[in-house]
Amino acid sequence: QREYEASKMAYRDIKNSIDTAKREGKEEGLAEGREKGLAEGMEKGLAEGMEKGMNKRSLEIARKMLANGMDAATVMEITGLSESQLQQLKG
């Protein structure tokens, strides 16, 4: 009887240790995942924001170039904008 109880207690101790290790591992994994996701999201958001800002600036420059009488082909070459983007500026 005593051996059985000792065996049962040892089993519970081992099971508790395993459960604790699993829980801690899961918590660490979730924390790492959140950190990585946040970093990737910030990086992607920054890149998208920079791209939008550069595009907006190109449009502003193109608008000024066209207003100063530059031909569309030269404006497209210098700014990298497409013909349809220039048409939107004119329209």
C-alpha distances in whole Angstrom, upper triangle without the diagonal:
4,5,5,6,9,10,11,12,14,15,17,18,20,21,22,24,26,27,28,30,31,33,34,36,37,39,40,42,43,45,46,47,49,51,52,53,55,57,58,59,61,63,63,65,67,68,69,71,73,74,75,77,79,80,81,83,84,86,87,89,90,91,94,95,96,98,99,101,99,99,95,95,95,93,90,90,90,87,85,85,86,89,87,86,90,91,88,90,93,92
4,5,5,6,9,10,11,12,14,15,16,18,20,21,23,24,25,27,29,30,31,33,34,36,37,39,40,42,43,45,46,48,49,51,52,54,55,56,58,60,61,62,64,66,67,68,70,71,73,74,76,77,79,80,82,83,84,86,88,89,90,92,94,95,96,98,100,98,97,94,94,94,91,89,89,89,86,84,84,85,89,87,85,89,90,87,89,92,92
4,5,5,6,8,10,10,12,14,15,16,18,20,21,22,24,25,27,28,30,31,33,34,36,37,39,40,42,43,44,46,48,49,50,52,54,55,56,58,59,60,62,64,65,66,68,70,71,72,74,76,77,78,80,81,83,84,86,87,89,91,92,93,95,97,98,96,96,92,92,92,90,87,87,87,84,82,83,83,87,85,83,87,88,86,87,91,90
4,5,5,6,9,10,10,12,14,15,16,18,20,21,22,24,26,27,28,30,31,33,34,36,37,39,40,42,43,45,46,47,49,51,52,53,54,57,58,59,60,62,64,65,66,68,69,71,72,74,75,77,78,80,81,83,84,86,87,89,90,91,93,95,96,94,94,91,90,90,88,85,86,85,82,80,81,81,85,83,81,85,86,84,85,89,88
4,5,5,6,9,10,10,12,14,15,16,18,20,21,22,24,25,27,28,30,31,33,34,36,37,39,40,41,43,45,46,47,49,51,52,53,55,56,58,59,61,62,63,65,67,68,69,71,73,74,75,77,79,80,81,83,84,86,88,89,90,92,93,95,93,93,90,89,89,87,84,85,84,81,80,80,81,84,82,80,84,85,83,84,87,87
4,5,5,6,9,10,10,12,14,15,16,18,20,21,22,24,26,27,28,30,31,33,34,36,37,39,40,42,43,45,46,48,49,50,52,54,55,56,58,60,61,62,64,65,67,68,70,71,73,74,76,77,79,80,82,83,84,86,88,89,91,92,94,92,92,88,88,88,85,83,83,83,80,78,79,80,83,81,79,83,84,82,83,87,86
4,5,5,6,9,10,11,12,14,15,16,18,20,21,22,24,26,27,28,30,31,33,34,36,37,39,40,42,43,44,46,48,49,50,52,53,55,56,58,59,60,62,64,65,66,68,70,71,72,74,76,77,79,80,81,83,85,86,87,89,91,92,90,90,86,86,86,84,81,81,81,78,76,77,77,81,79,77,81,82,80,81,85,84
4,5,5,6,9,10,10,12,14,15,16,18,20,21,22,24,25,27,28,30,31,33,34,36,37,39,40,42,43,45,46,47,49,51,52,53,54,56,58,59,60,62,64,65,66,68,69,71,72,74,75,77,79,80,81,83,84,85,87,89,90,88,88,85,84,84,82,80,80,79,77,75,75,76,79,77,76,79,80,78,79,83,82
4,5,5,6,9,10,10,12,14,15,16,18,20,21,22,24,25,27,28,30,31,33,34,36,37,39,40,41,43,45,46,47,49,51,52,53,55,56,58,59,61,62,63,65,67,68,69,71,73,74,75,77,78,80,82,83,84,86,88,89,87,87,84,84,83,81,79,79,78,75,74,74,75,78,76,75,78,80,77,78,82,81
4,5,5,6,9,10,11,12,14,15,16,18,20,21,22,24,26,27,28,30,31,33,34,36,37,39,40,42,43,44,46,48,49,50,52,54,55,56,58,60,61,62,64,65,67,68,70,71,73,74,76,77,79,81,82,83,85,86,88,86,86,82,82,82,79,77,77,77,74,72,73,74,77,75,74,77,79,76,77,81,80
4,5,5,6,8,10,11,12,14,15,16,18,20,21,22,24,26,27,28,30,31,32,34,36,37,38,40,42,43,44,46,48,49,50,52,53,54,56,58,59,60,62,64,65,66,68,70,71,72,74,75,77,79,80,81,83,85,86,84,84,80,80,80,78,75,75,75,72,70,70,71,75,73,71,75,76,74,75,79,78
4,5,5,6,8,10,10,12,14,15,16,18,20,21,22,24,25,27,28,30,31,33,34,36,37,38,40,41,43,44,46,47,48,50,52,53,54,56,58,59,60,62,63,65,66,68,69,71,73,74,75,77,78,80,81,83,84,82,82,79,79,79,76,74,74,74,71,69,69,70,73,71,70,73,75,72,74,77,76
4,5,5,6,9,10,10,12,14,15,16,18,20,21,22,24,26,27,28,30,31,33,34,36,37,39,40,42,43,45,46,47,49,51,52,53,55,57,58,59,61,62,64,65,67,68,70,71,73,74,76,77,79,80,82,83,81,81,78,78,78,75,73,73,72,70,68,68,69,73,71,69,73,74,72,73,77,76
4,5,5,6,9,10,11,12,14,15,16,18,20,21,22,24,26,27,28,30,31,33,34,36,37,38,40,42,43,44,46,48,49,50,52,54,55,56,58,59,61,62,64,65,67,68,70,71,73,74,76,77,79,80,82,80,79,76,76,76,73,71,71,70,68,66,66,67,71,69,68,71,72,70,71,75,74
4,5,5,6,8,10,10,12,14,15,16,18,20,21,22,24,26,27,28,30,31,32,34,36,37,38,40,42,43,44,46,47,48,50,52,53,54,56,58,59,60,62,64,65,67,68,69,71,73,74,75,77,79,80,78,78,75,74,74,72,69,70,69,66,64,65,66,69,67,65,69,70,68,69,73,72
4,5,5,6,8,10,10,12,14,15,16,18,20,21,22,24,25,27,28,30,31,33,34,36,37,39,40,41,43,45,46,47,49,51,52,53,55,57,58,59,61,62,64,65,67,68,69,71,73,74,75,77,79,77,77,74,73,73,71,68,69,68,65,64,64,65,68,66,65,68,69,67,68,72,71
4,5,5,6,9,10,10,12,14,15,16,18,20,21,22,24,26,27,28,30,31,33,34,36,37,39,40,42,43,45,46,47,49,51,52,53,55,56,58,59,61,62,64,65,67,68,70,71,73,74,76,78,75,75,72,72,72,69,67,67,66,64,62,62,64,67,65,64,67,69,66,67,71,70
4,5,5,6,9,10,10,12,14,15,16,18,20,21,22,24,26,27,28,30,31,32,34,36,37,38,40,42,43,44,46,47,49,50,52,53,55,56,58,59,61,62,64,65,66,68,69,71,73,74,76,73,73,70,70,70,67,65,65,64,62,60,60,61,65,63,61,65,66,64,65,69,68
4,5,5,6,9,10,10,12,14,15,16,18,20,21,22,24,26,27,28,30,31,32,34,36,37,38,40,42,43,44,46,47,49,50,52,53,54,56,58,59,61,62,64,65,67,68,69,71,73,74,72,72,69,69,69,66,64,64,63,61,59,59,60,63,61,60,63,65,62,63,67,66
4,5,5,6,8,10,10,12,14,15,16,18,20,21,22,24,25,27,28,30,31,33,34,36,37,39,40,42,43,45,46,47,49,51,52,53,55,57,58,59,61,62,64,66,67,68,70,72,73,71,71,68,68,68,65,63,63,62,59,58,58,59,63,61,59,63,64,62,63,66,66
4,5,5,6,8,10,10,12,14,15,16,18,20,21,22,24,26,27,28,30,31,33,34,36,37,39,40,41,43,44,46,47,49,50,52,53,55,56,58,59,61,62,64,65,67,68,70,71,69,69,66,66,66,63,61,61,60,58,56,56,58,61,59,58,61,63,60,61,65,64
4,6,5,6,9,10,10,12,14,15,16,18,20,21,22,24,26,26,28,30,31,32,34,36,37,38,40,42,43,44,46,47,49,50,52,53,55,56,58,59,60,62,64,65,67,68,70,67,67,64,64,64,61,59,59,59,56,54,54,55,59,57,55,59,60,58,59,63,62
4,5,5,6,9,10,11,12,14,15,16,18,20,21,22,24,25,27,28,30,31,32,34,36,37,38,40,42,43,44,46,47,49,50,52,53,55,56,58,59,61,62,64,65,67,68,66,66,63,63,63,60,58,59,58,55,53,54,55,58,56,54,58,59,57,58,61,61
4,5,5,6,8,10,11,12,14,15,16,18,20,21,22,24,25,27,28,30,31,33,34,36,37,39,40,42,43,45,46,47,49,51,52,53,55,57,58,60,61,62,64,66,67,65,65,62,62,62,59,57,57,56,54,52,53,54,57,56,54,57,59,56,57,61,60
4,5,5,6,9,10,10,12,14,15,16,18,20,21,22,24,26,27,28,30,31,33,34,36,37,39,40,42,43,44,46,48,49,50,52,54,55,56,58,59,61,62,64,66,63,63,60,60,60,57,55,55,54,52,50,50,52,55,53,52,55,57,54,55,59,59
4,5,5,6,9,10,10,12,14,15,16,18,20,21,22,24,25,26,28,30,31,32,34,36,37,38,40,42,43,44,46,47,49,50,52,53,54,56,58,59,61,62,64,62,62,58,58,58,56,53,54,53,50,49,49,50,53,51,50,53,54,52,53,57,56
4,5,5,6,9,10,11,12,14,15,16,18,20,21,22,24,25,27,28,30,31,32,34,36,37,38,40,42,43,44,46,47,49,51,52,53,55,56,58,59,61,63,61,61,58,58,58,55,53,53,52,49,48,48,49,53,51,49,52,54,51,52,56,55
4,5,5,6,8,10,11,12,14,15,16,18,20,21,22,24,25,27,28,30,31,33,34,36,37,39,40,42,43,45,46,48,49,51,52,54,55,57,58,60,61,59,59,57,56,56,53,51,51,50,48,46,47,48,52,50,48,51,53,51,51,55,55
4,5,5,6,9,10,10,12,14,15,16,18,20,21,22,24,25,27,28,30,31,33,34,36,37,38,40,42,43,44,46,48,49,50,52,53,55,56,58,60,57,57,54,54,54,51,49,49,48,46,44,44,46,49,48,46,49,51,48,49,53,53
4,5,5,6,9,10,10,12,14,15,16,18,20,21,22,24,25,26,28,30,31,32,34,36,37,38,40,41,43,44,46,47,49,50,52,53,55,56,58,56,56,53,53,53,50,48,48,47,44,43,43,44,48,46,44,47,49,46,47,51,50
4,5,5,6,9,10,11,12,14,15,16,18,20,21,22,24,26,27,28,30,31,33,34,36,37,39,40,42,43,45,46,48,49,51,52,54,55,57,55,55,52,52,52,49,47,48,46,44,42,43,44,47,46,44,47,49,46,47,50,50
4,5,5,6,8,10,11,12,14,15,16,18,20,21,22,24,25,27,28,30,31,33,34,36,37,39,40,42,43,45,46,48,49,51,52,54,55,53,53,51,50,50,47,45,45,44,42,40,41,42,46,44,42,45,47,45,46,49,49
4,5,5,6,8,10,10,12,14,15,16,18,20,21,22,24,25,27,28,30,31,32,34,36,37,38,40,42,43,44,46,47,49,50,52,54,51,51,48,48,48,45,43,44,43,40,38,39,40,43,42,40,43,45,42,43,47,47
4,5,5,6,9,10,10,12,14,15,16,18,20,21,22,24,25,26,28,30,31,32,34,36,37,38,40,41,43,45,46,47,49,51,52,50,50,47,47,47,44,42,43,42,39,38,38,39,42,41,39,42,44,41,42,45,45
4,5,5,6,9,10,11,12,14,15,16,18,20,21,22,24,26,27,28,30,31,33,34,36,37,39,40,42,43,45,46,48,49,51,49,49,47,47,46,43,41,42,40,38,37,37,39,42,41,38,41,43,41,41,45,45
4,5,5,6,8,10,11,12,14,15,16,18,20,21,22,24,26,27,28,30,31,33,35,36,37,39,40,42,43,45,46,48,49,47,47,44,44,44,41,39,39,38,36,34,35,36,40,39,36,40,42,39,40,44,44
4,5,5,6,8,10,10,12,14,15,16,18,20,21,22,24,25,27,28,30,31,33,34,36,37,38,40,42,43,45,46,48,46,46,43,43,42,40,38,38,37,34,33,33,34,38,36,34,37,39,37,38,41,41
4,5,5,6,9,10,10,12,14,15,16,18,20,21,22,24,25,26,28,30,31,32,34,36,37,39,40,42,43,45,46,45,45,42,42,42,39,37,38,36,33,32,32,34,37,36,33,37,38,36,36,40,40
4,5,5,6,9,10,11,12,14,15,16,18,20,21,22,24,26,27,28,30,31,33,34,36,38,39,40,42,43,45,43,43,41,41,40,37,35,36,34,32,31,31,33,36,35,33,36,38,36,36,40,40
4,5,5,6,8,10,11,12,14,15,16,18,20,21,22,24,26,27,29,30,31,33,34,36,37,39,40,42,43,41,41,38,38,38,35,33,33,32,30,28,29,30,34,33,30,33,36,33,34,38,38
4,5,5,6,8,10,10,12,14,15,16,18,20,21,22,24,26,27,28,30,31,33,35,36,37,39,40,42,40,40,37,37,37,34,32,33,32,29,28,28,29,32,31,29,32,34,31,32,36,35
4,5,5,6,9,10,10,12,14,15,16,18,20,21,22,24,26,27,28,30,31,33,34,36,37,39,41,39,39,36,37,36,33,32,32,31,28,27,27,29,32,31,28,31,33,31,31,35,35
4,5,5,6,9,10,11,12,14,15,16,18,20,21,22,24,26,27,28,30,32,33,34,36,38,39,37,37,35,35,34,31,29,30,28,25,24,25,27,31,30,27,30,32,30,30,34,35
4,5,5,6,8,10,11,12,14,15,16,18,20,21,23,24,26,27,29,30,31,33,35,36,38,35,35,33,32,32,29,27,28,27,24,23,23,25,28,27,24,27,30,27,28,32,32
4,5,5,6,8,10,10,12,14,15,16,18,20,21,22,24,25,27,29,30,31,33,35,36,34,35,32,32,32,29,27,28,27,23,23,22,24,28,26,23,26,28,26,26,30,30
4,5,5,6,9,10,10,12,14,15,16,18,20,21,22,24,26,27,28,30,31,33,35,33,33,31,31,30,27,26,27,25,22,21,22,24,27,26,23,26,28,26,26,30,30
4,5,5,6,9,10,11,12,14,15,16,18,20,21,22,24,26,27,28,30,32,33,31,31,28,28,28,25,23,24,22,19,18,19,21,25,24,21,24,26,24,25,28,29
4,5,5,6,8,10,10,12,14,15,16,18,20,21,22,24,26,27,28,30,32,30,30,27,27,27,24,22,23,22,19,18,17,19,23,21,19,22,24,22,22,26,26
4,5,5,6,9,10,10,12,14,15,16,18,20,21,23,24,26,27,29,30,29,29,27,27,27,23,22,23,22,18,18,18,20,23,22,19,21,24,21,21,25,25
4,5,5,6,9,10,10,12,14,15,16,18,20,21,22,24,26,27,29,27,28,25,25,24,21,20,21,19,16,16,16,19,22,22,19,21,23,21,21,25,26
4,5,5,6,9,10,10,12,14,15,16,18,20,21,22,24,26,27,25,25,22,23,22,19,17,18,17,14,13,13,16,19,18,15,18,21,19,19,22,23
4,5,5,6,9,10,11,12,14,15,16,19,20,21,22,24,26,24,25,22,23,22,19,18,19,18,14,14,13,15,18,17,14,16,19,16,16,20,21
4,5,5,6,9,10,11,12,14,15,17,18,20,21,23,25,23,24,22,23,22,18,18,19,17,14,14,14,17,20,19,15,17,20,17,16,20,21
4,5,5,6,9,10,10,12,14,15,16,18,20,21,23,21,22,19,20,19,15,15,16,14,10,11,11,14,17,17,14,15,19,17,16,19,21
4,5,5,6,9,10,10,12,14,15,16,18,20,21,19,20,17,18,17,14,13,14,13,9,9,8,11,14,14,10,12,15,13,13,16,18
4,5,5,6,9,10,11,13,14,15,17,19,20,19,20,17,19,18,15,14,16,15,11,12,11,13,16,15,11,12,15,13,11,15,16
4,5,5,6,9,10,11,12,14,15,17,19,17,19,17,18,17,13,14,15,13,9,12,11,14,17,17,13,13,16,15,13,16,18
4,5,5,6,9,10,10,12,14,15,17,15,16,13,15,13,10,10,11,9,6,8,7,11,13,14,10,10,14,13,11,14,17
4,5,5,6,9,10,10,12,14,15,14,15,13,14,14,10,10,13,11,8,10,8,10,12,12,8,8,11,10,8,11,13
4,5,5,6,9,10,11,13,15,14,16,14,16,15,11,13,15,13,10,13,11,14,15,15,12,11,14,12,9,12,14
4,5,5,6,9,10,11,13,11,13,12,14,12,9,11,12,10,8,11,10,14,15,16,12,11,14,14,11,13,16
4,5,5,6,8,10,11,9,10,9,11,10,6,8,10,9,7,10,8,11,11,13,10,8,11,11,8,10,13
4,6,5,6,9,10,10,11,10,13,12,9,11,14,12,10,13,11,13,13,13,11,8,11,10,7,8,11
4,5,5,6,9,9,12,12,14,13,10,13,15,13,11,15,14,16,16,17,14,12,14,14,10,11,15
4,5,5,7,6,8,9,11,9,7,10,12,10,10,13,12,15,14,16,14,11,14,14,11,12,15
4,5,5,5,7,7,10,10,7,10,13,12,12,14,13,14,13,14,12,9,11,12,9,9,12
4,5,7,10,11,14,13,11,14,16,15,15,17,16,17,16,17,15,12,13,14,10,10,13
4,6,9,11,14,12,11,14,16,14,15,18,17,19,18,19,18,14,16,17,14,13,17
4,6,9,12,11,10,13,15,14,15,18,17,18,16,18,17,13,15,17,14,12,16
4,7,9,7,7,10,11,11,12,15,14,15,14,17,16,12,14,16,14,13,17
4,6,6,6,9,10,11,12,14,13,13,12,15,14,11,12,15,13,12,16
4,5,5,6,9,10,10,11,10,10,8,11,11,7,9,12,11,10,14
4,5,5,6,9,10,10,10,10,8,12,12,10,12,15,14,14,17
4,5,5,6,8,10,10,11,11,15,14,11,14,17,15,15,19
4,5,5,6,8,8,9,10,12,11,9,12,14,12,13,16
4,6,5,5,5,6,7,10,9,8,11,13,12,13,16
4,6,5,7,9,10,14,13,12,15,17,16,17,20
4,6,8,11,12,15,14,12,16,17,16,17,20
4,5,9,11,13,11,10,14,15,13,15,18
4,7,10,12,10,10,14,15,14,16,19
4,7,8,6,7,10,11,11,13,15
4,5,5,6,9,10,11,13,14
4,5,5,6,9,10,11,12
4,5,5,6,9,10,10
4,5,5,7,9,10
4,5,5,6,9
4,5,5,6
4,5,5
4,6
4
